[in-house]
Amino acid sequence: MLIAAFFVVEAVAGVVTGSLALLSDAGHMLTDALGLGLALAAIVVAARSRQERSRTFGLYRLEILAAFVNSLLLFGVAIWVLAEAVRRIVDAPEVDTGPMLVVAVLGLVVNLIAFALLREGSKESLNVQGAYLEVVADALGSVGVILAAVLVGVFGWTWADPVFGAVIGLWILPRTFRLGRHAVRILLQSAPPGVDLDALHRRLGGLPGVVDVHDLHVWTLTSEMDAASAHLMTAEGADPHAVLDQARVLLREDYGIDHATFQVEPDTHTGCTEVTW
């Protein structure tokens, strides 16, 4: 609520003062508010959907969808700011630096408060991490607006406002790319970055009694929730219970994956390896 309320203050002040740096910071603050709102909504909805049998994995992926939408919003804001900065560098409008400086300082205070509140949650949720990184960058953006106000007000360098606005836009883009790429990897059910599938395949195949491993899949459902499945073919006389227990321990202790589904089948079984996807 604090960030959403101050977005309105910055947006109005940006229009009134004519400051692009302030408007870009306001746009960034809007994505902060939307990111936090989407994260909260996704968490609440996911928690309520656990008992719906038609959704076998619940709605945990909503958090990732929200992170992806947030990255698109950030990208749009950054592109607009850069385009507007180019236009204003050529024809810089007058900027009222007094109100601009006051609002920028207040914005920095708001971002520092949000930074403190989100710091712990950013370690557990991709979406909250995205909002946290936005707040960090937004705090730096507020510092940039303060510097722009000082340069314009003291030295009359009108180009400073669009230049700092462009810097804020450029600062947004790399983080937007990283957040979006991470969200897309999860939506495409790619293996988590820290999991070497070839190594995992070899380790599962090296378990006592296992003669073949196929249909191995590892994916991320949502933040801090990885899952895996595989078919383990065993030699004649091997204890399937022991094989299953060893495989589960390997995934849990070495890869941090608690949700692992294994199909243990004898080496005389046929048909599974014929599946082509």
Backbone torsions as a table, in degrees:
resi	resn	phi	psi	omega
1	MET	NA	-38.9	-179.7
2	LEU	-62.4	-45.6	-179.5
3	ILE	-66.7	-43.1	-179.7
4	ALA	-62.4	-41.7	-179.9
5	ALA	-65.6	-40.4	-177.1
6	PHE	-75.5	-23.3	173.3
7	PHE	-58.1	-43.5	179.6
8	VAL	-61.1	-43.4	179.5
9	VAL	-60.5	-47.5	-178.4
10	GLU	-66.2	-40.7	-178.9
11	ALA	-63.5	-45.6	179.0
12	VAL	-64.1	-44.0	179.7
13	ALA	-64.4	-36.7	178.8
14	GLY	-64.0	-40.7	178.3
15	VAL	-68.5	-44.7	-177.3
16	VAL	-66.1	-42.8	-177.6
17	THR	-83.8	-17.2	-177.6
18	GLY	78.6	19.1	-175.5
19	SER	-91.7	119.3	175.3
20	LEU	-71.0	-36.9	178.8
21	ALA	-59.1	-40.8	179.6
22	LEU	-70.3	-39.8	178.2
23	LEU	-65.4	-39.9	179.1
24	SER	-66.6	-37.8	176.9
25	ASP	-66.7	-36.4	177.1
26	ALA	-65.3	-42.3	177.8
27	GLY	-61.7	-40.5	177.4
28	HIS	-65.4	-38.8	179.1
29	MET	-67.2	-32.5	176.2
30	LEU	-62.2	-43.3	179.1
31	THR	-66.9	-31.0	174.0
32	ASP	-59.6	-49.4	-178.2
33	ALA	-63.0	-43.7	179.1
34	LEU	-65.8	-39.8	179.5
35	GLY	-61.9	-44.9	178.6
36	LEU	-66.4	-40.6	178.8
37	GLY	-63.7	-43.7	178.3
38	LEU	-64.9	-39.7	179.2
39	ALA	-62.7	-46.0	-179.8
40	LEU	-63.7	-45.5	-179.4
41	ALA	-61.8	-42.1	-179.4
42	ALA	-63.7	-42.6	-179.6
43	ILE	-64.8	-43.8	-179.1
44	VAL	-64.9	-47.5	-178.8
45	VAL	-64.8	-41.7	179.7
46	ALA	-61.6	-40.7	179.9
47	ALA	-65.2	-36.1	-177.9
48	ARG	-78.0	-18.6	-174.0
49	SER	-93.6	2.9	-174.6
50	ARG	-61.3	-31.1	-174.7
51	GLN	-89.1	-2.5	-179.8
52	GLU	-82.2	111.7	-172.1
53	ARG	-66.6	-25.8	-178.9
54	SER	-70.1	-21.5	177.7
55	ARG	-104.9	89.8	-171.3
56	THR	-65.5	-22.1	175.9
57	PHE	-112.2	16.7	-178.9
58	GLY	66.8	-152.5	178.5
59	LEU	-120.8	34.0	-178.8
60	TYR	-61.9	-28.8	-178.3
61	ARG	-67.2	-13.8	178.6
62	LEU	-58.2	-33.2	178.8
63	GLU	-62.1	-41.1	-179.1
64	ILE	-71.1	-40.0	175.9
65	LEU	-60.4	-40.9	178.9
66	ALA	-64.1	-39.6	178.1
67	ALA	-64.4	-38.7	179.1
68	PHE	-66.2	-44.0	177.2
69	VAL	-61.0	-40.2	179.7
70	ASN	-62.8	-39.1	179.4
71	SER	-66.4	-36.6	177.3
72	LEU	-65.2	-40.3	178.2
73	LEU	-63.0	-44.1	178.9
74	LEU	-61.3	-41.5	179.9
75	PHE	-62.2	-43.9	178.8
76	GLY	-61.2	-43.3	178.6
77	VAL	-61.7	-44.5	-178.0
78	ALA	-62.7	-44.1	-179.4
79	ILE	-64.1	-42.8	179.0
80	TRP	-61.6	-44.4	-179.0
81	VAL	-61.8	-44.2	-179.1
82	LEU	-64.6	-41.9	179.0
83	ALA	-64.8	-42.1	179.9
84	GLU	-68.0	-34.6	179.4
85	ALA	-63.9	-42.6	178.5
86	VAL	-60.1	-43.7	-179.6
87	ARG	-63.7	-40.6	-175.6
88	ARG	-78.4	-26.2	176.2
89	ILE	-64.6	-37.6	177.8
90	VAL	-70.2	-40.7	-178.0
91	ASP	-136.0	80.0	-174.9
92	ALA	-73.2	124.0	178.3
93	PRO	-80.3	168.9	175.7
94	GLU	-70.0	142.1	-179.9
95	VAL	-125.5	131.3	177.5
96	ASP	-86.7	98.6	-169.9
97	THR	-76.2	-21.8	-179.1
98	GLY	-62.0	-62.7	177.1
99	PRO	-60.4	-34.4	179.2
100	MET	-59.2	-44.2	-179.5
101	LEU	-66.7	-43.0	-179.2
102	VAL	-61.9	-47.9	-178.6
103	VAL	-65.3	-37.7	179.3
104	ALA	-63.9	-40.5	178.3
105	VAL	-65.2	-43.7	177.7
106	LEU	-63.2	-38.0	177.5
107	GLY	-62.1	-38.5	177.9
108	LEU	-63.2	-40.9	179.0
109	VAL	-63.4	-44.9	179.3
110	VAL	-60.6	-43.4	-179.7
111	ASN	-67.2	-35.3	177.5
112	LEU	-66.4	-36.7	176.7
113	ILE	-65.7	-46.3	178.9
114	ALA	-63.0	-38.3	177.9
115	PHE	-57.1	-45.9	-179.0
116	ALA	-66.2	-37.1	-177.5
117	LEU	-72.7	-32.2	-174.1
118	LEU	-94.2	-8.9	-171.1
119	ARG	-57.3	-47.4	-178.1
120	GLU	-71.1	-43.6	-178.0
121	GLY	-63.8	-25.4	-178.5
122	SER	-66.9	-17.3	-179.4
123	LYS	-82.0	-11.5	-173.3
124	GLU	-116.3	-19.1	-174.4
125	SER	-133.6	132.2	178.0
126	LEU	-63.0	-40.1	-177.8
127	ASN	-68.9	-43.1	177.4
128	VAL	-67.1	-34.4	176.1
129	GLN	-61.5	-41.4	177.8
130	GLY	-61.3	-45.2	178.8
131	ALA	-64.8	-38.1	179.4
132	TYR	-62.9	-45.5	178.9
133	LEU	-64.2	-35.7	177.0
134	GLU	-63.6	-41.0	-180.0
135	VAL	-65.2	-41.1	177.5
136	VAL	-59.6	-48.6	179.9
137	ALA	-66.2	-34.9	179.8
138	ASP	-66.7	-35.0	176.4
139	ALA	-63.3	-42.0	176.5
140	LEU	-65.8	-34.6	176.3
141	GLY	-62.9	-39.4	177.5
142	SER	-63.6	-37.6	175.8
143	VAL	-62.6	-40.4	178.0
144	GLY	-63.2	-39.3	178.3
145	VAL	-65.0	-39.7	177.7
146	ILE	-60.8	-46.5	179.2
147	LEU	-62.8	-40.8	179.2
148	ALA	-62.6	-41.8	179.7
149	ALA	-62.7	-40.4	179.5
150	VAL	-66.6	-44.9	-178.3
151	LEU	-65.4	-40.0	179.0
152	VAL	-71.4	-44.1	-176.2
153	GLY	-70.6	-40.0	-175.0
154	VAL	-87.4	-44.5	-174.2
155	PHE	-104.3	-9.5	-179.0
156	GLY	73.1	21.5	-179.6
157	TRP	-83.1	86.3	-175.7
158	THR	-65.0	-22.7	178.7
159	TRP	-69.0	-18.3	-176.7
160	ALA	-62.9	-35.8	-177.9
161	ASP	-64.2	-54.2	178.5
162	PRO	-66.4	-31.3	179.0
163	VAL	-65.4	-45.9	178.4
164	PHE	-68.0	-32.3	174.3
165	GLY	-61.7	-42.1	178.4
166	ALA	-66.3	-38.5	178.3
167	VAL	-61.0	-42.3	177.9
168	ILE	-62.2	-42.5	177.6
169	GLY	-61.0	-44.0	178.3
170	LEU	-65.9	-32.9	178.6
171	TRP	-66.4	-32.1	-178.7
172	ILE	-70.4	-39.4	-168.9
173	LEU	-58.8	-49.9	-178.7
174	PRO	-60.7	-41.3	179.2
175	ARG	-66.3	-37.2	177.4
176	THR	-62.0	-42.6	179.7
177	PHE	-62.8	-44.8	-178.8
178	ARG	-64.8	-44.3	-180.0
179	LEU	-63.9	-45.3	179.7
180	GLY	-64.6	-41.2	179.7
181	ARG	-63.4	-41.6	178.9
182	HIS	-63.5	-44.0	179.8
183	ALA	-63.7	-41.4	-179.3
184	VAL	-65.6	-40.0	177.5
185	ARG	-57.1	-43.0	-178.8
186	ILE	-70.5	-41.9	179.9
187	LEU	-64.0	-31.4	177.7
188	LEU	-84.9	1.8	178.7
189	GLN	58.9	37.3	173.4
190	SER	-70.9	156.6	177.4
191	ALA	-65.3	144.8	177.7
192	PRO	-55.9	146.0	-176.0
193	PRO	-54.6	-31.9	-176.4
194	GLY	-85.9	3.2	-177.7
195	VAL	-106.4	118.4	175.2
196	ASP	-90.5	104.6	-175.4
197	LEU	-63.7	-37.0	179.1
198	ASP	-64.0	-43.0	178.7
199	ALA	-65.3	-42.0	179.0
200	LEU	-63.8	-40.4	178.1
201	HIS	-59.8	-43.9	179.8
202	ARG	-65.9	-40.4	-177.3
203	ARG	-68.6	-40.1	176.8
204	LEU	-66.0	-39.4	178.7
205	GLY	-68.1	-20.6	179.7
206	GLY	-88.3	-1.3	178.8
207	LEU	-67.1	143.5	179.6
208	PRO	-56.3	127.4	178.0
209	GLY	94.0	-14.8	-178.0
210	VAL	-89.9	128.2	-179.4
211	VAL	-111.6	-14.6	179.3
212	ASP	-160.6	148.0	176.3
213	VAL	-129.1	130.1	176.2
214	HIS	-146.7	170.3	-176.8
215	ASP	53.3	44.5	178.1
216	LEU	-84.7	125.6	179.2
217	HIS	-135.8	136.5	174.1
218	VAL	-134.7	131.1	-178.1
219	TRP	-149.1	168.8	177.9
220	THR	-109.4	127.7	178.0
221	LEU	-81.7	-49.0	175.1
222	THR	-160.4	-172.9	-176.7
223	SER	-55.8	130.5	177.2
224	GLU	62.7	22.0	179.3
225	MET	-134.8	88.8	176.5
226	ASP	-97.9	153.2	179.6
227	ALA	-138.6	160.2	-179.6
228	ALA	-149.2	155.7	173.7
229	SER	-149.2	151.8	-179.9
230	ALA	-165.9	157.2	171.9
231	HIS	-103.1	128.0	179.2
232	LEU	-114.3	114.2	179.6
233	MET	-92.2	131.0	-173.5
234	THR	-115.0	154.9	178.1
235	ALA	-74.2	160.1	179.2
236	GLU	-60.9	131.6	178.7
237	GLY	91.6	-8.5	179.2
238	ALA	-70.8	144.9	179.2
239	ASP	-82.6	111.1	-177.6
240	PRO	-63.5	-31.0	179.1
241	HIS	-65.8	-42.2	179.4
242	ALA	-66.0	-41.4	179.2
243	VAL	-61.9	-45.8	-179.9
244	LEU	-61.4	-44.5	-179.3
245	ASP	-63.9	-43.4	-179.5
246	GLN	-64.7	-39.3	179.7
247	ALA	-66.0	-40.7	179.7
248	ARG	-66.1	-41.1	179.0
249	VAL	-64.2	-42.4	179.0
250	LEU	-58.5	-47.9	-179.1
251	LEU	-65.8	-41.2	-175.6
252	ARG	-72.4	-47.1	-172.5
253	GLU	-82.4	-34.6	-175.7
254	ASP	-97.5	-20.6	-176.8
255	TYR	-124.7	-3.5	178.5
256	GLY	67.4	24.6	-178.9
257	ILE	-105.2	109.4	-179.5
258	ASP	-88.2	-28.0	-177.7
259	HIS	-98.3	90.4	-179.6
260	ALA	-125.6	130.8	-179.9
261	THR	-115.0	121.2	-178.5
262	PHE	-120.5	136.5	171.5
263	GLN	-105.2	112.3	-179.9
264	VAL	-96.0	122.6	-174.6
265	GLU	-135.7	147.5	-179.6
266	PRO	-72.3	158.9	-176.9
267	ASP	-69.8	-8.5	176.3
268	THR	-86.1	-7.7	-179.1
269	HIS	-75.2	140.5	179.0
270	THR	-129.4	159.7	174.9
271	GLY	114.3	-37.8	-175.8
272	CYS	-65.2	-41.2	-176.1
273	THR	-72.2	-8.6	-179.4
274	GLU	-83.5	-9.9	177.8
275	VAL	-68.3	130.2	-171.1
276	THR	-98.6	2.8	180.0
277	TRP	-131.9	NA	NA
